[in-house]
Amino acid sequence: MSNILKDSNYKTWLVELKSTIQTSQVKAALAVNNQLIMLYWHLGQQIVQKQQTAKWGSGFIDQLSKDLRTEFPDMGGLSADNLRYCKAFFLFYSRQAISEQVVRKLNQKTKNQISEQPVRKNTGNKNKEPQILIFDIPWGHHILIIKKIKRLEVAIFYIKETIANNWSRSVLDYQITSNLYQRQGKAITNFKKTLPQPNSDLANALLKDPYNFEFIQLSKQSKELELEQKLVDNITRFLLELGKGFAYMGRQFLIKVGGRDFKTDLLFYHTKLKCYVILELKITEFEPEYIGKLNFYVTAVDKTVKDETDHPTIGILLCRSKNNIVVDFALHDVNKPMGVSEFTYTQLPGNIKKSLPTIKQFTEQLNQ
C-alpha cells in the first residue's frame, strides 16, 4: 500500500479522480436545485391559474398547504408562506417580460420541462434553445430578490452576478443593499480609447461609482494612510466590494525609478483582465494633478513590474468626491488606461475619534 502512495502516476490519477467526483457532486446539487425551482414555478403557476378561475375564497392557500403537508409530511417548502412566495415568483417573472432573450414562454410540455418556463439567456448559438437562467440559483436567493427588487432587468442583473461570482445569500443581500446595480460600470474612464476590445468593456464594467466602504469608520481629519490601512485591515470586505478577479498584491508597493523610491497606495492583479491594477486613494475632492501622479505610477509598473504576457496596467483613482466634467477634462488626452470614482464611508465625528484610545493604548490597558 505504501508503495502505491509513493507512485507519481497514482497520485496524479487520484487528483483527477477527486476532481471528477467533486464536479459530479456540484452537478448533482445543481440538478436538484434546478428541479426544485421548477417545482416551485409550477406550484406558483397552478395557484395563480386556480385563483383566477375557481372561487375558493381567501383561505385557499392555507388549506392547500395543510393538505399537501398531510400528504407529504417529510417534504419541506409546502408551508402557506412558501406557497405564497411560489405565487409571487411566478407572477414576477411571467408578467414582466422585457425581451425575447430574457423571458420566453413555452406552451408545449416536454418530458423534462414544465410549460411557460421563464427567464432564459441567449447562448449565442442560433441552433440551440437559450438555457434556463433563473433555475440556476437557490430558492432562498429568489425569495430575497422578490422581497427587495421591483424591476425584472434589475433582478436579472443580480441573478447573473450571483451565478458568475457564486454569491451566498448574505453576499447577494449585501450587494442589493449597497445598490450594486446602480453603481456598476458608472465610473468615468478613458478605457474605450486606451484598451482594446473586449478588455475595455470588461474593465469599464468592473468599476463602480461610488465604491461603498461603509464597513470602515473615518473622521474628516483622517489621512490617506489611515484609509489605506483600514481597507487592508478589512481586506475580505474590501475585495468583496472591488469584485471578483482582484488579487491583492500589497500596500505601499515599492517602485524604483531613476534611483529614487516611489510607492503606490495599493496594488492588485486582475485575473480576468490579466493586468496589474493600481489603486490610489484621495480623501479629498478630485484635483486634475492627481491624474499626473497616477499616470506616472501606471508607466512605472508597466516598465518595471509587468512582463510581456500581462496586458497594460490600469490606474484607478478613488476620491471622496469629484466633479465629473473636471474628471473628463483631466482624462481627455491621457493615453494610459485610467478611471476615477468616488467612495463612501461611515463618518465618525472628529471629537469622538479623538476621545477614543489608540490600539496601542487599548492593548496596554488590557494587559494591565
C-alpha positions in Angstrom: 0.0 0.0 0.0 2.8 2.4 0.9 4.4 1.8 -2.5 1.3 2.9 -4.3 1.1 6.1 -2.3 4.6 7.0 -3.5 3.8 6.3 -7.1 3.5 9.6 -9.0 1.1 8.1 -11.6 -1.2 7.0 -8.8 -1.1 10.5 -7.2 -1.9 12.2 -10.5 -4.7 9.7 -11.1 -6.1 10.2 -7.6 -6.1 14.0 -8.0 -8.0 13.6 -11.3 -10.5 11.2 -9.8 -11.2 13.6 -6.8 -11.8 16.4 -9.3 -14.2 14.2 -11.2 -16.1 13.3 -8.1 -16.3 16.9 -6.9 -17.6 18.0 -10.3 -20.2 15.3 -10.2 -21.3 16.4 -6.7 -21.7 20.0 -7.9 -23.6 18.9 -11.0 -25.9 16.8 -8.8 -26.5 19.6 -6.4 -27.3 22.0 -9.3 -29.7 19.4 -10.8 -31.6 19.0 -7.5 -31.8 22.8 -7.2 -33.0 23.1 -10.8 -35.8 20.6 -10.3 -36.8 22.3 -7.0 -37.1 25.7 -8.6 -39.1 24.2 -11.5 -41.5 22.6 -9.0 -41.9 26.0 -7.2 -42.5 27.7 -10.6 -45.2 25.1 -11.4 -46.8 25.4 -8.0 -46.9 29.2 -8.4 -48.4 28.8 -11.9 -51.1 26.5 -10.7 -52.0 28.7 -7.7 -52.4 31.7 -10.0 -54.5 29.9 -12.5 -56.8 28.4 -9.9 -57.3 31.7 -8.1 -58.3 33.2 -11.4 -60.8 30.5 -12.4 -62.0 28.9 -9.1 -64.0 30.7 -6.4 -62.3 29.0 -3.4 -62.0 32.1 -1.1 -59.1 33.8 0.6 -58.1 30.8 2.7 -57.3 28.7 -0.4 -53.5 28.7 0.0 -53.7 27.9 3.7 -55.9 24.9 3.0 -53.7 23.8 0.1 -50.7 23.9 2.4 -52.4 21.8 5.0 -53.5 19.2 2.5 -50.1 19.0 0.8 -48.2 18.7 4.1 -50.5 15.9 5.2 -49.8 14.0 2.0 -46.0 14.8 2.1 -45.1 15.1 5.8 -41.3 14.7 5.1 -41.2 17.3 2.4 -40.2 20.9 3.1 -41.3 24.0 1.2 -45.1 23.4 1.5 -45.9 26.0 4.1 -48.5 28.6 3.3 -45.8 31.3 3.3 -43.6 29.4 0.9 -46.6 28.7 -1.4 -47.3 32.5 -1.5 -43.6 33.0 -2.4 -44.1 30.5 -5.2 -47.1 32.5 -6.5 -45.1 35.8 -6.3 -42.1 34.0 -8.0 -44.3 33.0 -10.9 -46.0 36.4 -11.2 -42.8 38.4 -11.1 -41.0 36.5 -13.9 -44.0 35.7 -16.1 -45.7 39.1 -16.3 -42.7 41.5 -16.6 -41.2 40.4 -19.9 -38.7 42.8 -21.2 -37.2 41.0 -24.3 -37.4 37.7 -26.0 -33.9 36.8 -24.7 -35.0 37.5 -21.1 -38.4 36.0 -20.8 -39.8 33.3 -23.2 -43.0 31.4 -22.6 -43.1 27.8 -23.8 -46.5 26.4 -24.4 -45.6 22.8 -25.0 -44.7 20.4 -22.3 -41.7 18.1 -22.8 -40.5 15.2 -20.8 -38.1 17.2 -18.7 -39.6 20.7 -18.8 -42.6 22.5 -17.4 -44.7 24.7 -19.6 -44.1 28.5 -19.6 -40.6 28.3 -18.2 -39.3 31.8 -17.6 -36.2 33.9 -17.9 -33.8 32.5 -20.4 -30.5 33.7 -21.6 -29.1 33.6 -25.2 -26.4 31.0 -25.7 -25.0 32.7 -28.8 -25.9 29.6 -30.9 -28.9 30.2 -33.0 -29.5 26.4 -33.4 -29.9 25.8 -29.7 -32.6 26.9 -27.3 -31.5 29.5 -24.8 -30.6 28.0 -21.5 -32.6 28.4 -18.3 -31.3 31.2 -16.1 -33.5 31.5 -13.0 -33.3 27.8 -12.2 -29.5 28.1 -11.6 -29.7 29.9 -8.2 -31.1 28.7 -4.9 -34.6 29.3 -3.7 -33.5 31.5 -0.8 -31.8 33.8 -3.3 -35.1 34.1 -5.2 -37.0 35.0 -2.1 -34.5 37.7 -1.3 -34.8 39.1 -4.8 -38.6 39.0 -4.8 -38.6 40.9 -1.5 -36.2 43.6 -2.5 -36.3 44.0 -6.3 -39.2 45.5 -8.3 -37.9 45.6 -11.8 -37.1 42.5 -13.9 -34.0 43.8 -15.5 -32.5 44.5 -12.1 -33.4 41.0 -10.9 -31.8 39.5 -14.0 -28.6 41.5 -13.3 -28.3 40.1 -9.7 -29.1 36.6 -10.9 -26.3 36.8 -13.5 -23.9 38.2 -10.9 -24.8 35.5 -8.4 -24.1 32.8 -10.9 -20.9 34.4 -12.2 -19.5 35.1 -8.7 -21.0 32.2 -6.8 -22.5 34.6 -4.2 -24.0 33.2 -1.0 -27.4 34.7 0.1 -25.7 37.0 2.6 -23.4 38.4 -0.1 -26.3 38.8 -2.5 -28.1 40.7 0.2 -25.1 43.0 0.7 -24.8 43.7 -3.0 -28.5 44.6 -3.3 -28.4 46.7 -0.1 -25.4 48.6 -1.4 -27.2 49.1 -4.7 -24.6 47.5 -6.9 -26.9 47.7 -10.0 -26.8 51.5 -9.9 -23.1 51.7 -9.2 -21.6 49.0 -11.6 -19.8 50.4 -14.6 -20.6 54.1 -13.7 -17.0 55.3 -13.2 -15.5 57.9 -15.5 -12.8 56.2 -17.6 -10.8 56.5 -20.8 -10.8 52.7 -21.4 -12.5 52.9 -24.8 -9.6 54.7 -26.3 -6.8 53.2 -24.3 -7.7 49.5 -24.1 -8.6 47.0 -27.0 -11.9 45.3 -27.2 -13.2 43.3 -25.3 -10.9 44.4 -22.4 -12.2 48.0 -22.5 -15.8 46.9 -21.9 -14.8 44.3 -19.2 -12.7 46.9 -17.4 -15.4 49.5 -17.5 -18.0 47.1 -16.2 -15.8 46.2 -13.3 -15.6 49.7 -11.9 -18.2 51.2 -9.7 -19.2 54.7 -8.7 -19.3 55.2 -5.8 -17.5 52.4 -4.0 -19.1 51.5 -0.7 -16.6 51.5 2.2 -19.3 51.7 4.9 -17.5 48.9 6.7 -14.8 51.4 7.9 -15.1 54.5 10.1 -13.1 57.7 9.5 -13.3 61.2 10.7 -13.0 64.3 8.4 -9.4 64.8 9.7 -8.3 61.3 8.6 -5.5 60.9 6.1 -5.0 58.7 3.1 -2.7 56.3 5.0 -5.4 55.7 7.6 -8.0 55.0 4.9 -5.5 52.7 3.2 -4.7 50.8 6.5 -8.4 50.4 7.3 -9.1 48.9 3.9 -6.3 46.5 4.3 -7.4 45.6 7.8 -10.8 44.8 6.3 -9.3 43.1 3.2 -12.1 40.5 2.9 -14.9 43.1 2.7 -12.7 45.3 0.6 -12.1 42.6 -2.0 -15.9 41.8 -2.0 -16.6 45.4 -2.8 -13.9 45.5 -5.6 -15.5 42.4 -7.2 -14.4 39.1 -8.5 -10.9 38.8 -10.0 -8.9 41.2 -7.9 -5.9 39.6 -6.2 -4.2 41.8 -3.5 -0.5 42.3 -4.2 0.3 44.8 -1.3 0.1 48.3 0.0 2.8 51.0 -0.4 4.2 48.9 -3.2 7.8 50.0 -3.9 8.8 51.0 -7.4 12.3 52.2 -8.2 12.7 54.8 -11.0 15.9 56.8 -11.7 17.5 55.8 -8.5 14.5 57.0 -6.4 11.9 55.1 -4.5 8.2 55.6 -5.2 5.2 53.8 -3.6 1.8 53.2 -4.9 -1.1 53.1 -2.4 -2.5 49.7 -3.2 -1.5 47.2 -6.0 -3.7 44.4 -7.3 -3.6 41.9 -10.1 -6.8 41.2 -12.0 -7.1 37.6 -13.0 -9.6 38.1 -15.8 -8.1 41.2 -17.4 -4.6 39.7 -16.9 -3.1 43.0 -15.8 -1.9 45.0 -12.7 -4.3 47.5 -11.2 -3.1 50.4 -9.2 -5.5 51.9 -6.7 -4.7 55.4 -5.5 -6.7 56.9 -2.6 -7.5 60.5 -2.0 -9.7 61.5 0.9 -10.3 64.9 -0.6 -12.2 66.1 -3.7 -10.7 65.2 -7.1 -8.0 67.5 -8.4 -6.6 67.3 -12.0 -3.0 67.0 -10.8 -3.9 63.6 -9.2 -4.0 62.2 -12.8 -0.4 63.1 -13.5 0.8 61.2 -10.4 -1.3 58.2 -11.3 -0.1 58.2 -14.9 3.5 58.1 -13.6 2.7 55.1 -11.4 1.0 53.2 -14.3 4.0 53.9 -16.5 6.4 52.7 -13.8 4.5 49.5 -13.2 4.4 48.8 -17.0 8.1 49.4 -17.3 9.4 47.7 -14.2 6.8 45.2 -12.9 4.6 43.7 -15.6 6.0 41.2 -18.1 5.3 40.6 -21.8 2.3 38.3 -21.0 0.5 40.9 -19.0 -1.9 43.4 -20.5 -1.4 47.2 -19.9 -1.6 48.3 -16.3 -4.8 50.1 -15.2 -4.9 53.0 -12.8 -8.0 53.7 -10.6 -8.3 56.8 -8.5 -10.7 56.8 -5.7 -11.7 60.3 -4.3 -14.0 61.5 -1.6 -15.9 63.5 -4.2 -15.5 64.6 -7.8 -16.8 67.0 -10.5 -17.5 64.8 -13.5 -16.7 67.5 -16.0 -13.3 68.2 -14.4 -12.5 64.5 -14.4 -13.5 64.2 -18.0 -11.2 67.1 -19.0 -8.4 65.6 -17.0 -8.6 62.2 -18.7 -9.2 63.6 -22.2 -5.6 63.4 -23.6 -4.2 60.7 -21.2 -3.0 57.6 -23.1 -2.8 55.3 -20.1 -6.0 53.4 -19.1 -7.5 55.1 -16.0 -10.7 55.5 -14.2 -11.9 57.8 -11.4 -14.6 57.0 -8.9 -15.9 58.3 -5.6 -16.1 56.3 -2.3 -18.3 56.5 0.7 -17.6 55.5 4.3 -19.0 55.8 7.8 -18.1 59.2 9.0 -17.0 59.3 12.7 -17.2 62.8 14.3 -13.7 64.1 15.0 -14.3 64.9 18.7 -15.4 61.3 19.3 -12.4 59.9 17.4 -10.0 62.0 19.5 -11.5 60.7 22.7 -11.1 57.0 21.7 -7.9 55.2 22.8 -5.5 54.0 20.1 -5.0 50.3 19.5 -1.7 50.5 21.4 -3.3 52.3 24.4 -6.2 49.8 24.4 -3.7 46.8 24.4 -1.7 48.3 27.2 -4.8 48.8 29.3 -6.0 45.3 28.6 -2.7 43.8 29.6 -2.7 45.7 32.9 
